[in-house]
Amino acid sequence: MAKGYSMAQSWAALIGRILISLIFIISGIHKITGFDATVSTLAQTGLPSPRWLSILSIIFELGGGILVFFGLFTRFGAFLLLVFVLLVTFVFHRFWVHEPSDMLNQMHHFMKNFSIIGALLYIMAFGAGRLSFDSGRYRCAE
């Protein structure tokens, strides 16, 4: 995305990257500060190895979020987040299996996550923009 885009488009890409990454960075930090609660929540789902899954969640959310935030290895960071969101969506927000009283709430989470997936796919397709570490990395490689 670095070549041929206006400065306004580059600023929009930067702001978009920051905004989409913040949800993951904040969530990853909360998982660290409330690690026992994170493990407990995962244990209640019946998934195997809740402690290791919690650690992996933190790595994917914080790692991917920080990469996207700074625009460094942005496509890889967006891919990590995409994998994380897909798994979370289909494990935790399967609205069709919930009680009617919770179905609408879970459907909102499901659809919100699909919107986030759309943004991550966009980042993977078009990159970080000129205002990123990736842009400098690619210029140095030329």
VMD Tcl script that builds the backbone (N, CA, C; Angstrom):
set m [mol new atoms 426]
animate dup $m
set s [atomselect $m all]
$s set {name element resname resid chain x y z} {
  {N N MET 1 A 0.817 -1.192 0.000}
  {CA C MET 1 A 0.000 0.000 0.000}
  {C C MET 1 A 0.860 1.255 0.000}
  {N N ALA 2 A 2.122 1.122 0.252}
  {CA C ALA 2 A 2.971 2.291 0.447}
  {C C ALA 2 A 3.076 3.160 -0.795}
  {N N LYS 3 A 3.140 2.572 -1.967}
  {CA C LYS 3 A 3.323 3.360 -3.180}
  {C C LYS 3 A 1.976 3.775 -3.750}
  {N N GLY 4 A 1.915 5.013 -4.243}
  {CA C GLY 4 A 0.753 5.456 -4.982}
  {C C GLY 4 A -0.454 5.857 -4.152}
  {N N TYR 5 A -0.303 5.968 -2.859}
  {CA C TYR 5 A -1.432 6.349 -2.017}
  {C C TYR 5 A -1.196 7.746 -1.459}
  {N N SER 6 A -2.269 8.498 -1.331}
  {CA C SER 6 A -2.165 9.865 -0.820}
  {C C SER 6 A -1.824 9.848 0.671}
  {N N MET 7 A -1.420 11.002 1.159}
  {CA C MET 7 A -1.117 11.118 2.582}
  {C C MET 7 A -2.385 10.897 3.410}
  {N N ALA 8 A -3.537 11.355 2.920}
  {CA C ALA 8 A -4.800 11.132 3.643}
  {C C ALA 8 A -5.088 9.638 3.759}
  {N N GLN 9 A -4.843 8.892 2.699}
  {CA C GLN 9 A -5.052 7.443 2.747}
  {C C GLN 9 A -4.072 6.786 3.710}
  {N N SER 10 A -2.845 7.280 3.738}
  {CA C SER 10 A -1.852 6.727 4.656}
  {C C SER 10 A -2.234 6.996 6.108}
  {N N TRP 11 A -2.743 8.199 6.391}
  {CA C TRP 11 A -3.199 8.507 7.749}
  {C C TRP 11 A -4.408 7.662 8.115}
  {N N ALA 12 A -5.314 7.458 7.162}
  {CA C ALA 12 A -6.489 6.613 7.421}
  {C C ALA 12 A -6.057 5.186 7.733}
  {N N ALA 13 A -5.065 4.678 6.999}
  {CA C ALA 13 A -4.562 3.324 7.260}
  {C C ALA 13 A -3.936 3.244 8.653}
  {N N LEU 14 A -3.167 4.261 9.025}
  {CA C LEU 14 A -2.545 4.293 10.353}
  {C C LEU 14 A -3.607 4.305 11.454}
  {N N ILE 15 A -4.576 5.189 11.331}
  {CA C ILE 15 A -5.632 5.277 12.348}
  {C C ILE 15 A -6.427 3.978 12.397}
  {N N GLY 16 A -6.750 3.422 11.242}
  {CA C GLY 16 A -7.471 2.151 11.196}
  {C C GLY 16 A -6.703 1.025 11.863}
  {N N ARG 17 A -5.393 0.950 11.584}
  {CA C ARG 17 A -4.546 -0.074 12.217}
  {C C ARG 17 A -4.544 0.069 13.724}
  {N N ILE 18 A -4.389 1.299 14.188}
  {CA C ILE 18 A -4.353 1.535 15.633}
  {C C ILE 18 A -5.680 1.134 16.266}
  {N N LEU 19 A -6.776 1.554 15.667}
  {CA C LEU 19 A -8.095 1.266 16.247}
  {C C LEU 19 A -8.392 -0.224 16.276}
  {N N ILE 20 A -8.091 -0.943 15.196}
  {CA C ILE 20 A -8.398 -2.379 15.170}
  {C C ILE 20 A -7.476 -3.135 16.124}
  {N N SER 21 A -6.246 -2.659 16.293}
  {CA C SER 21 A -5.303 -3.388 17.147}
  {C C SER 21 A -5.578 -3.182 18.637}
  {N N LEU 22 A -6.163 -2.050 19.000}
  {CA C LEU 22 A -6.363 -1.750 20.422}
  {C C LEU 22 A -7.240 -2.775 21.126}
  {N N ILE 23 A -8.267 -3.287 20.456}
  {CA C ILE 23 A -9.147 -4.265 21.097}
  {C C ILE 23 A -8.358 -5.516 21.495}
  {N N PHE 24 A -7.390 -5.893 20.667}
  {CA C PHE 24 A -6.589 -7.087 20.948}
  {C C PHE 24 A -5.528 -6.805 22.009}
  {N N ILE 25 A -4.886 -5.656 21.930}
  {CA C ILE 25 A -3.857 -5.307 22.911}
  {C C ILE 25 A -4.473 -5.199 24.307}
  {N N ILE 26 A -5.585 -4.497 24.414}
  {CA C ILE 26 A -6.246 -4.341 25.716}
  {C C ILE 26 A -6.726 -5.687 26.239}
  {N N SER 27 A -7.307 -6.500 25.368}
  {CA C SER 27 A -7.775 -7.826 25.787}
  {C C SER 27 A -6.608 -8.703 26.239}
  {N N GLY 28 A -5.486 -8.633 25.526}
  {CA C GLY 28 A -4.306 -9.407 25.916}
  {C C GLY 28 A -3.769 -8.977 27.269}
  {N N ILE 29 A -3.749 -7.667 27.512}
  {CA C ILE 29 A -3.297 -7.152 28.809}
  {C C ILE 29 A -4.232 -7.618 29.918}
  {N N HIS 30 A -5.528 -7.580 29.664}
  {CA C HIS 30 A -6.494 -8.050 30.675}
  {C C HIS 30 A -6.319 -9.538 30.954}
  {N N LYS 31 A -5.976 -10.305 29.932}
  {CA C LYS 31 A -5.742 -11.738 30.144}
  {C C LYS 31 A -4.509 -11.962 31.024}
  {N N ILE 32 A -3.507 -11.113 30.886}
  {CA C ILE 32 A -2.307 -11.230 31.721}
  {C C ILE 32 A -2.627 -10.826 33.162}
  {N N THR 33 A -3.271 -9.671 33.330}
  {CA C THR 33 A -3.539 -9.177 34.686}
  {C C THR 33 A -4.582 -10.019 35.408}
  {N N GLY 34 A -5.426 -10.701 34.659}
  {CA C GLY 34 A -6.416 -11.592 35.258}
  {C C GLY 34 A -6.213 -13.010 34.774}
  {N N PHE 35 A -4.958 -13.453 34.819}
  {CA C PHE 35 A -4.609 -14.741 34.212}
  {C C PHE 35 A -5.405 -15.901 34.805}
  {N N ASP 36 A -5.528 -15.947 36.120}
  {CA C ASP 36 A -6.272 -17.047 36.748}
  {C C ASP 36 A -7.730 -17.064 36.299}
  {N N ALA 37 A -8.336 -15.895 36.175}
  {CA C ALA 37 A -9.725 -15.818 35.702}
  {C C ALA 37 A -9.824 -16.263 34.244}
  {N N THR 38 A -8.819 -15.923 33.443}
  {CA C THR 38 A -8.799 -16.349 32.042}
  {C C THR 38 A -8.738 -17.864 31.956}
  {N N VAL 39 A -7.850 -18.463 32.737}
  {CA C VAL 39 A -7.718 -19.926 32.753}
  {C C VAL 39 A -9.020 -20.557 33.226}
  {N N SER 40 A -9.618 -19.997 34.261}
  {CA C SER 40 A -10.871 -20.523 34.801}
  {C C SER 40 A -11.995 -20.470 33.765}
  {N N THR 41 A -12.087 -19.366 33.050}
  {CA C THR 41 A -13.114 -19.227 32.008}
  {C C THR 41 A -12.926 -20.274 30.923}
  {N N LEU 42 A -11.693 -20.471 30.492}
  {CA C LEU 42 A -11.427 -21.485 29.466}
  {C C LEU 42 A -11.679 -22.887 29.997}
  {N N ALA 43 A -11.375 -23.122 31.260}
  {CA C ALA 43 A -11.603 -24.444 31.855}
  {C C ALA 43 A -13.090 -24.790 31.852}
  {N N GLN 44 A -13.937 -23.798 32.045}
  {CA C GLN 44 A -15.381 -24.024 32.071}
  {C C GLN 44 A -15.932 -24.447 30.716}
  {N N THR 45 A -15.206 -24.168 29.644}
  {CA C THR 45 A -15.682 -24.545 28.307}
  {C C THR 45 A -15.444 -26.014 28.012}
  {N N GLY 46 A -14.580 -26.643 28.813}
  {CA C GLY 46 A -14.253 -28.037 28.557}
  {C C GLY 46 A -13.134 -28.221 27.548}
  {N N LEU 47 A -12.554 -27.118 27.084}
  {CA C LEU 47 A -11.428 -27.224 26.153}
  {C C LEU 47 A -10.214 -27.783 26.887}
  {N N PRO 48 A -9.376 -28.543 26.190}
  {CA C PRO 48 A -8.193 -29.107 26.843}
  {C C PRO 48 A -7.142 -28.033 27.132}
  {N N SER 49 A -6.335 -28.272 28.133}
  {CA C SER 49 A -5.184 -27.418 28.477}
  {C C SER 49 A -5.531 -25.932 28.566}
  {N N PRO 50 A -6.435 -25.556 29.451}
  {CA C PRO 50 A -6.840 -24.147 29.512}
  {C C PRO 50 A -5.688 -23.188 29.821}
  {N N ARG 51 A -4.707 -23.646 30.601}
  {CA C ARG 51 A -3.562 -22.775 30.900}
  {C C ARG 51 A -2.769 -22.477 29.623}
  {N N TRP 52 A -2.483 -23.501 28.831}
  {CA C TRP 52 A -1.733 -23.305 27.591}
  {C C TRP 52 A -2.541 -22.518 26.569}
  {N N LEU 53 A -3.831 -22.771 26.506}
  {CA C LEU 53 A -4.682 -22.001 25.594}
  {C C LEU 53 A -4.723 -20.528 26.001}
  {N N SER 54 A -4.695 -20.267 27.297}
  {CA C SER 54 A -4.660 -18.880 27.776}
  {C C SER 54 A -3.361 -18.201 27.352}
  {N N ILE 55 A -2.259 -18.908 27.498}
  {CA C ILE 55 A -0.956 -18.361 27.085}
  {C C ILE 55 A -0.941 -18.108 25.583}
  {N N LEU 56 A -1.444 -19.064 24.799}
  {CA C LEU 56 A -1.508 -18.881 23.343}
  {C C LEU 56 A -2.399 -17.699 22.974}
  {N N SER 57 A -3.515 -17.552 23.675}
  {CA C SER 57 A -4.409 -16.418 23.415}
  {C C SER 57 A -3.681 -15.100 23.635}
  {N N ILE 58 A -2.929 -15.017 24.715}
  {CA C ILE 58 A -2.174 -13.799 25.017}
  {C C ILE 58 A -1.135 -13.537 23.932}
  {N N ILE 59 A -0.422 -14.574 23.515}
  {CA C ILE 59 A 0.602 -14.413 22.474}
  {C C ILE 59 A -0.028 -13.921 21.180}
  {N N PHE 60 A -1.136 -14.548 20.774}
  {CA C PHE 60 A -1.784 -14.158 19.524}
  {C C PHE 60 A -2.340 -12.739 19.614}
  {N N GLU 61 A -3.044 -12.435 20.716}
  {CA C GLU 61 A -3.661 -11.113 20.837}
  {C C GLU 61 A -2.627 -10.004 21.003}
  {N N LEU 62 A -1.727 -10.167 21.957}
  {CA C LEU 62 A -0.726 -9.118 22.186}
  {C C LEU 62 A 0.278 -9.052 21.041}
  {N N GLY 63 A 0.780 -10.216 20.639}
  {CA C GLY 63 A 1.763 -10.237 19.554}
  {C C GLY 63 A 1.195 -9.675 18.269}
  {N N GLY 64 A 0.060 -10.219 17.842}
  {CA C GLY 64 A -0.565 -9.735 16.612}
  {C C GLY 64 A -0.994 -8.287 16.732}
  {N N GLY 65 A -1.564 -7.923 17.877}
  {CA C GLY 65 A -2.022 -6.552 18.081}
  {C C GLY 65 A -0.885 -5.543 18.020}
  {N N ILE 66 A 0.227 -5.860 18.647}
  {CA C ILE 66 A 1.379 -4.945 18.643}
  {C C ILE 66 A 1.971 -4.829 17.241}
  {N N LEU 67 A 2.074 -5.949 16.518}
  {CA C LEU 67 A 2.596 -5.891 15.148}
  {C C LEU 67 A 1.717 -5.018 14.260}
  {N N VAL 68 A 0.412 -5.189 14.358}
  {CA C VAL 68 A -0.503 -4.375 13.547}
  {C C VAL 68 A -0.442 -2.914 13.992}
  {N N PHE 69 A -0.417 -2.663 15.285}
  {CA C PHE 69 A -0.361 -1.297 15.814}
  {C C PHE 69 A 0.819 -0.531 15.225}
  {N N PHE 70 A 1.994 -1.134 15.251}
  {CA C PHE 70 A 3.194 -0.446 14.777}
  {C C PHE 70 A 3.426 -0.599 13.283}
  {N N GLY 71 A 2.654 -1.454 12.638}
  {CA C GLY 71 A 2.859 -1.644 11.205}
  {C C GLY 71 A 4.176 -2.338 10.919}
  {N N LEU 72 A 4.514 -3.315 11.734}
  {CA C LEU 72 A 5.744 -4.084 11.571}
  {C C LEU 72 A 5.353 -5.543 11.366}
  {N N PHE 73 A 5.745 -6.108 10.230}
  {CA C PHE 73 A 5.276 -7.449 9.854}
  {C C PHE 73 A 3.747 -7.491 9.981}
  {N N THR 74 A 3.142 -6.464 9.435}
  {CA C THR 74 A 1.713 -6.213 9.630}
  {C C THR 74 A 0.846 -7.346 9.119}
  {N N ARG 75 A 1.157 -7.861 7.949}
  {CA C ARG 75 A 0.329 -8.937 7.390}
  {C C ARG 75 A 0.388 -10.180 8.276}
  {N N PHE 76 A 1.553 -10.489 8.807}
  {CA C PHE 76 A 1.685 -11.626 9.716}
  {C C PHE 76 A 0.893 -11.370 10.999}
  {N N GLY 77 A 1.010 -10.171 11.552}
  {CA C GLY 77 A 0.248 -9.821 12.750}
  {C C GLY 77 A -1.247 -9.927 12.515}
  {N N ALA 78 A -1.706 -9.438 11.360}
  {CA C ALA 78 A -3.131 -9.530 11.028}
  {C C ALA 78 A -3.549 -10.986 10.869}
  {N N PHE 79 A -2.655 -11.808 10.326}
  {CA C PHE 79 A -2.960 -13.238 10.182}
  {C C PHE 79 A -3.120 -13.899 11.554}
  {N N LEU 80 A -2.217 -13.591 12.490}
  {CA C LEU 80 A -2.350 -14.133 13.852}
  {C C LEU 80 A -3.700 -13.757 14.457}
  {N N LEU 81 A -4.064 -12.501 14.302}
  {CA C LEU 81 A -5.339 -12.038 14.854}
  {C C LEU 81 A -6.522 -12.687 14.149}
  {N N LEU 82 A -6.407 -12.876 12.844}
  {CA C LEU 82 A -7.471 -13.527 12.073}
  {C C LEU 82 A -7.712 -14.947 12.568}
  {N N VAL 83 A -6.640 -15.699 12.756}
  {CA C VAL 83 A -6.763 -17.071 13.267}
  {C C VAL 83 A -7.422 -17.048 14.642}
  {N N PHE 84 A -6.965 -16.161 15.504}
  {CA C PHE 84 A -7.518 -16.051 16.855}
  {C C PHE 84 A -9.016 -15.750 16.813}
  {N N VAL 85 A -9.403 -14.745 16.026}
  {CA C VAL 85 A -10.811 -14.340 15.981}
  {C C VAL 85 A -11.681 -15.447 15.390}
  {N N LEU 86 A -11.200 -16.121 14.357}
  {CA C LEU 86 A -11.979 -17.228 13.785}
  {C C LEU 86 A -12.237 -18.310 14.826}
  {N N LEU 87 A -11.192 -18.686 15.548}
  {CA C LEU 87 A -11.352 -19.726 16.566}
  {C C LEU 87 A -12.305 -19.285 17.672}
  {N N VAL 88 A -12.108 -18.078 18.169}
  {CA C VAL 88 A -12.974 -17.568 19.236}
  {C C VAL 88 A -14.425 -17.506 18.765}
  {N N THR 89 A -14.627 -17.065 17.540}
  {CA C THR 89 A -15.982 -16.915 17.009}
  {C C THR 89 A -16.714 -18.245 16.967}
  {N N PHE 90 A -16.040 -19.272 16.455}
  {CA C PHE 90 A -16.722 -20.553 16.280}
  {C C PHE 90 A -16.701 -21.436 17.527}
  {N N VAL 91 A -15.890 -21.083 18.516}
  {CA C VAL 91 A -15.902 -21.838 19.774}
  {C C VAL 91 A -16.850 -21.190 20.785}
  {N N PHE 92 A -16.827 -19.859 20.879}
  {CA C PHE 92 A -17.561 -19.181 21.952}
  {C C PHE 92 A -18.850 -18.491 21.524}
  {N N HIS 93 A -18.996 -18.169 20.261}
  {CA C HIS 93 A -20.141 -17.347 19.848}
  {C C HIS 93 A -21.047 -18.042 18.831}
  {N N ARG 94 A -21.186 -19.342 18.967}
  {CA C ARG 94 A -22.097 -20.097 18.095}
  {C C ARG 94 A -23.521 -19.834 18.583}
  {N N PHE 95 A -24.064 -18.744 18.112}
  {CA C PHE 95 A -25.364 -18.277 18.612}
  {C C PHE 95 A -26.470 -19.298 18.406}
  {N N TRP 96 A -26.358 -20.131 17.407}
  {CA C TRP 96 A -27.404 -21.094 17.069}
  {C C TRP 96 A -27.545 -22.217 18.097}
  {N N VAL 97 A -26.571 -22.371 19.005}
  {CA C VAL 97 A -26.685 -23.417 20.027}
  {C C VAL 97 A -27.080 -22.848 21.395}
  {N N HIS 98 A -27.227 -21.544 21.490}
  {CA C HIS 98 A -27.547 -20.900 22.769}
  {C C HIS 98 A -29.050 -20.857 23.007}
  {N N GLU 99 A -29.381 -20.672 24.263}
  {CA C GLU 99 A -30.778 -20.480 24.654}
  {C C GLU 99 A -31.305 -19.207 23.988}
  {N N PRO 100 A -32.600 -19.170 23.686}
  {CA C PRO 100 A -33.162 -17.966 23.052}
  {C C PRO 100 A -32.844 -16.670 23.802}
  {N N SER 101 A -32.760 -16.730 25.124}
  {CA C SER 101 A -32.477 -15.521 25.909}
  {C C SER 101 A -31.076 -14.969 25.647}
  {N N ASP 102 A -30.138 -15.803 25.210}
  {CA C ASP 102 A -28.758 -15.377 24.960}
  {C C ASP 102 A -28.411 -15.371 23.472}
  {N N MET 103 A -29.319 -15.852 22.647}
  {CA C MET 103 A -29.030 -16.014 21.223}
  {C C MET 103 A -28.692 -14.685 20.539}
  {N N LEU 104 A -29.468 -13.645 20.787}
  {CA C LEU 104 A -29.239 -12.358 20.135}
  {C C LEU 104 A -27.891 -11.765 20.542}
  {N N ASN 105 A -27.557 -11.831 21.821}
  {CA C ASN 105 A -26.264 -11.340 22.298}
  {C C ASN 105 A -25.114 -12.073 21.606}
  {N N GLN 106 A -25.206 -13.389 21.534}
  {CA C GLN 106 A -24.146 -14.173 20.897}
  {C C GLN 106 A -24.078 -13.904 19.394}
  {N N MET 107 A -25.234 -13.668 18.767}
  {CA C MET 107 A -25.235 -13.350 17.342}
  {C C MET 107 A -24.548 -12.005 17.094}
  {N N HIS 108 A -24.741 -11.047 17.990}
  {CA C HIS 108 A -24.052 -9.757 17.862}
  {C C HIS 108 A -22.538 -9.945 17.956}
  {N N HIS 109 A -22.083 -10.752 18.908}
  {CA C HIS 109 A -20.647 -11.031 19.022}
  {C C HIS 109 A -20.135 -11.735 17.766}
  {N N PHE 110 A -20.899 -12.692 17.284}
  {CA C PHE 110 A -20.531 -13.438 16.077}
  {C C PHE 110 A -20.365 -12.475 14.894}
  {N N MET 111 A -21.344 -11.603 14.681}
  {CA C MET 111 A -21.297 -10.671 13.554}
  {C C MET 111 A -20.218 -9.605 13.748}
  {N N LYS 112 A -20.030 -9.138 14.982}
  {CA C LYS 112 A -18.954 -8.174 15.266}
  {C C LYS 112 A -17.611 -8.788 14.910}
  {N N ASN 113 A -17.435 -10.052 15.286}
  {CA C ASN 113 A -16.177 -10.720 14.976}
  {C C ASN 113 A -15.985 -10.868 13.477}
  {N N PHE 114 A -17.056 -11.113 12.742}
  {CA C PHE 114 A -16.924 -11.191 11.291}
  {C C PHE 114 A -16.563 -9.836 10.696}
  {N N SER 115 A -17.037 -8.757 11.287}
  {CA C SER 115 A -16.622 -7.425 10.847}
  {C C SER 115 A -15.133 -7.221 11.106}
  {N N ILE 116 A -14.664 -7.650 12.259}
  {CA C ILE 116 A -13.235 -7.563 12.578}
  {C C ILE 116 A -12.430 -8.411 11.600}
  {N N ILE 117 A -12.922 -9.597 11.273}
  {CA C ILE 117 A -12.250 -10.458 10.292}
  {C C ILE 117 A -12.131 -9.725 8.960}
  {N N GLY 118 A -13.183 -9.009 8.564}
  {CA C GLY 118 A -13.130 -8.227 7.325}
  {C C GLY 118 A -12.025 -7.188 7.364}
  {N N ALA 119 A -11.889 -6.486 8.475}
  {CA C ALA 119 A -10.829 -5.481 8.613}
  {C C ALA 119 A -9.449 -6.131 8.564}
  {N N LEU 120 A -9.309 -7.285 9.203}
  {CA C LEU 120 A -8.015 -7.978 9.198}
  {C C LEU 120 A -7.667 -8.477 7.800}
  {N N LEU 121 A -8.654 -8.965 7.068}
  {CA C LEU 121 A -8.414 -9.383 5.681}
  {C C LEU 121 A -7.970 -8.194 4.833}
  {N N TYR 122 A -8.570 -7.043 5.062}
  {CA C TYR 122 A -8.189 -5.831 4.345}
  {C C TYR 122 A -6.728 -5.477 4.635}
  {N N ILE 123 A -6.343 -5.542 5.892}
  {CA C ILE 123 A -4.952 -5.261 6.264}
  {C C ILE 123 A -4.017 -6.275 5.613}
  {N N MET 124 A -4.405 -7.540 5.614}
  {CA C MET 124 A -3.562 -8.564 4.988}
  {C C MET 124 A -3.425 -8.312 3.488}
  {N N ALA 125 A -4.477 -7.850 2.844}
  {CA C ALA 125 A -4.446 -7.632 1.397}
  {C C ALA 125 A -3.660 -6.382 1.013}
  {N N PHE 126 A -3.820 -5.294 1.767}
  {CA C PHE 126 A -3.263 -4.015 1.351}
  {C C PHE 126 A -2.097 -3.532 2.201}
  {N N GLY 127 A -1.786 -4.219 3.272}
  {CA C GLY 127 A -0.636 -3.856 4.083}
  {C C GLY 127 A -0.898 -2.697 5.023}
  {N N ALA 128 A 0.189 -2.167 5.560}
  {CA C ALA 128 A 0.124 -1.201 6.652}
  {C C ALA 128 A 0.028 0.247 6.204}
  {N N GLY 129 A 0.409 0.548 4.994}
  {CA C GLY 129 A 0.432 1.931 4.529}
  {C C GLY 129 A 1.804 2.561 4.708}
  {N N ARG 130 A 1.912 3.803 4.243}
  {CA C ARG 130 A 3.204 4.495 4.280}
  {C C ARG 130 A 3.675 4.828 5.683}
  {N N LEU 131 A 2.747 5.043 6.585}
  {CA C LEU 131 A 3.103 5.440 7.949}
  {C C LEU 131 A 3.231 4.195 8.823}
  {N N SER 132 A 4.259 3.414 8.523}
  {CA C SER 132 A 4.456 2.143 9.224}
  {C C SER 132 A 5.927 1.760 9.167}
  {N N PHE 133 A 6.305 0.857 10.042}
  {CA C PHE 133 A 7.656 0.315 9.987}
  {C C PHE 133 A 7.832 -0.556 8.752}
  {N N ASP 134 A 6.774 -1.225 8.317}
  {CA C ASP 134 A 6.855 -2.036 7.098}
  {C C ASP 134 A 7.246 -1.189 5.902}
  {N N SER 135 A 6.709 0.002 5.802}
  {CA C SER 135 A 7.009 0.878 4.679}
  {C C SER 135 A 8.504 1.171 4.616}
  {N N GLY 136 A 9.104 1.460 5.755}
  {CA C GLY 136 A 10.543 1.699 5.808}
  {C C GLY 136 A 11.345 0.453 5.505}
  {N N ARG 137 A 10.842 -0.692 5.958}
  {CA C ARG 137 A 11.514 -1.966 5.706}
  {C C ARG 137 A 11.553 -2.258 4.213}
  {N N TYR 138 A 10.434 -2.016 3.527}
  {CA C TYR 138 A 10.376 -2.302 2.097}
  {C C TYR 138 A 11.215 -1.317 1.305}
  {N N ARG 139 A 11.262 -0.055 1.745}
  {CA C ARG 139 A 12.095 0.932 1.047}
  {C C ARG 139 A 13.564 0.555 1.155}
  {N N CYS 140 A 13.973 0.059 2.315}
  {CA C CYS 140 A 15.371 -0.332 2.509}
  {C C CYS 140 A 15.727 -1.546 1.667}
  {N N ALA 141 A 14.756 -2.406 1.406}
  {CA C ALA 141 A 15.010 -3.628 0.647}
  {C C ALA 141 A 15.119 -3.359 -0.848}
  {N N GLU 142 A 14.628 -2.207 -1.313}
  {CA C GLU 142 A 14.632 -1.923 -2.758}
  {C C GLU 142 A 15.979 -1.482 -3.247}
}
mol reanalyze $m
mol bondsrecalc $m
mol representation Tube
mol addrep $m
